[in-house]
């Protein structure tokens, strides 16, 4: 599972969205990403809303934690190191 630490530190750069969309479609497009960042950079509130789609929603691709890649791309490319991958522990 992908987790987000301290969303208030998110700069809103959208790199996570771009690399995610590239993983799914080989195109850079926010609409093809399974992670969505909503941050108004002009707002006084610093917190970003970050949603990861694990279930189908409005045509968004479902997060597959970048199967086939060396690592989850959003984790690898987040310049603030806010996005982490937590493996589910076995019972």
N, C-alpha and C positions, 0 to 999 in steps of 0.2 A: 504494500500500500504506500502511496505517495503521501507524505505529510509536509505541512508548511510550518516553519518556525517563524515567530514574530512577523506577521503580515505587515505591521507598521513599518518594518524596515524595507519592504518591497519598494523599489524605485519606479515600478511601472514600465520597465524597459520592454516588456513583452517578448524577450528572447525565448522564454520557456514556451510560449504559444507558437512562435515561429518554428522552433526545432521540432516540436510535437507535430505540427502540421506537415512538416517535411518528412517525418517518419511515416506518417499515414499515407501521404499522397505524392511525395516528391515535389511539392510546391509549397511556397511560403504564403500562407493565408490563414488569418485568425479563424475563419469559419470552418477550417478543416482540422482544428486542434481539439484535443480532448481535455485541455486545461484552458480555463478562461480567467483572465485577470481584469478586474474592474477597479480602477483607481483614478480618481479625479486629481490630477497633479496641481490643480489650482485651488483645491479645497484645503481648509485649515485642518481637517481630519487627515491624519497620516496613514491610517489603516487601509490596506487594500483588501478587497474581497476576492478570494481565489477559489474557484470551483473546479473540481476534477470530475469528469464524467465517467462513472463506472457502469452506468446503465444507459441504454439508448435514450437520447433526449434531443428532439428537434433536429435530427439528422447529424448530430455531432458524433464523431467516432468515439468508441469506448476506449478508455485507457487500458492498454495491454502491457504497461510498464516496459514498453519498447522491446518486445520480444524480437530477437534477431540482432539486437544491437549489443555492444559491449557493456553498456550501462544505460539506465534511463536518461534520455537526452536532456529533459528538463532539469534533472539533478546535476548532470555534468556541466551544463552551460549557464546555470543561474549565477550571475556575477556576485551576488550577495550571499551565496551558499545557504539560502533559506529553504530550499526544497530538498527533502531527504526521502530515501527509500527505506521503508521498514519491512523486512521480511516477516511473514506470519510465522510464529513459532508453532512447532508441532506439539500436540498434546502428549 
